[in-house]
Amino acid sequence: MSLDLLSPPAPLEAVRAPWPYRKLCMALATGGIAACAGWAVVAMWHSVKGEGAELATALWTLPLIIPIHLLQIGMAGAAWRRLLPGQPPSLGAFFRLRTVREGIDALLPVAHVGGEFVAAGLLNDLGVPAVTARASMVIDVTVELVMQVAFMLGGLLMLAAVAPITADIGWGHWLEAAGLAILTALALLGALRFGALRLLDRVVRHLAGRWPQLGSNAVAGLEAAARDICRRPSALLSAAALHLLGWATGAAETWLVMHTLGQPISVVQALVLESLGMAARGAGFAVPGGWGVQEAGFMLAATALGLPQAPALSVSIIKRVREGLLGLVGLGWWRWPRWA
């Protein structure tokens, strides 16, 4: 992402990249997604070669799972809105911001971070002070990550309840992944608690002495704004509950698609598949869109449950199609804000 995303508040046109760079980004995104998709198809061909007809049949579930994900986006937007003091913009505005955020993270080569900064800039355009918008974004991302870790741990507990604890389902790997996720969440919380934002403020101020165009005022007071948010425990708890409920709601997509593919599963199994599959995607944050990582997570989770891998992979692919459709809407709202 360009450093001008850290510059002082600017009109909406300044948040979007100039048109030549946007075309380059779109070309890189298309090429990157095509390459990752091709790699995923080749690597997993033997798992899906007998499932083409079933996958095509499951596509009819898209009109049903898209509203489910819209509900998830709404809960995530409500969680972010809850963190802001005073009278924040409407829930509809945060719904659009989350859609833009997901569209950029899913379809552009930004490794799950570009959408957050762009959305914070757009929130500033809606009248929220820049430092408050960025601080709320940092806290929101932290709360969402912690709740994803909690959702993953809940999935592992449910897996232990429905599957035998044997080496055949790779308990060692799952426990290692859980330990890494916990350490990551604790490290992020510790960094915020013990001055990471203050350090960021100092670093940017130092760099701004050499490169004034960086705009040190963009993060001035970021730590104080974040602390103000954290002094409202009721807001943090309600945001955490909304994020956790949003993660769990995704299991409805998994349950519906698996039933459509002729692989009926219980609600508990759907929660396990969803929690472990999405946790794998989160662990692969450095891969744009988590291409290949999410698919592997769903397949490994299905194996742990004693389910065939191909239907679980189909679930991930259906989610990709839904993600692409809604991601295009998000990019449209970013590129042409009058649509919103």
C-alpha positions, 0 to 999 in steps of 0.5 A: 500500500502507498504511504500516502494512506498515512497522510493527513485527512484528504478528500475521498478522491485522494484516498483512491489511487490515481487511475494509472496505478489503479489499472496496474493494481487491478492487472496485478490482482488479476494475474496473482489471483489467476496464478494462485487459483491455477496452483490450487487447482493443480495441487488439488486436482485428484481431490476434486476430479470426481466432484465437478457435477456436485460442485455445479449443483451446489452453485444454486446455494449462492442466493442462499449463502450470500444473505448469510454473509451479508449478515456477517458483514453487518455484524462486523460493521456493527462491532466496528461502529460500537467502538466509536464514541459519540455519534458515529456514522450509520450502521449502513455506512459501516456495512459499506466500509466493511464490504469495501474492506473485504473486497480489497483484501480478497481481490487485490494483492495486499495481504489482508492489510490494505482494506483496513487502511483504506476503510479507515481513510473512508471513515475519516471522509465521513466525518470521524477524526483521522486519529479516531478512525485509525485507532478504532480500526486497529482495535477492531482488527485486534478484537476480531483476531482474538475472537477468531482465535476463540472460535478456533479453540472452540472448534478444537474442543468440539472436534475432541467431543465428536472425534477420537483423539488419535494421531490419525487426525493430526492432533499434534498439528492442530495443537501446534496451530492453536498454540501459535494462534494464541501466542499471536493474539497475546503478542498483539494484545501485549504490543498494544498494551505496552506501547506499540502505538506509541512506538509507531507514533515516534517512528513516523515522527522521526521519519517525517523529519526526513520525509515531510510528505509522510505526514506525522500528524496522521498518527499523532495521538493514536495511542491516546485515542486507542486508550480512550476506546479501551476505557469503554469495556462495554463497547469492547465486550459487545464488539467481541460478542458481535465478532464471535457471533459473526464467525459462528454464523459462517458455519451456516454456509458450510452446513448448507453447502455440505447438505447440498453436496449429499454430505449431511453433517451436524451443526457441531461438525459445521462449526468445526469445519468453519472454525478450522478452515477459516483459522487456516486462512487467517494463518496464511494472511501473507498470501493474498486472499488466502488462496490455497491456504483456506482450501487446505484448511477445510480439507484437513478439518474434514479429514479430522472429522472423518469426512471426505475431502472433496465436499469440504473443498467444494465448500471453500470454492463456493465461498470463494465464488460468493467472496468474489461477487461481493468483493466486486461490489466492495471495489465498486463502492470504493471506486465509485462511491456515489453507488453507496 
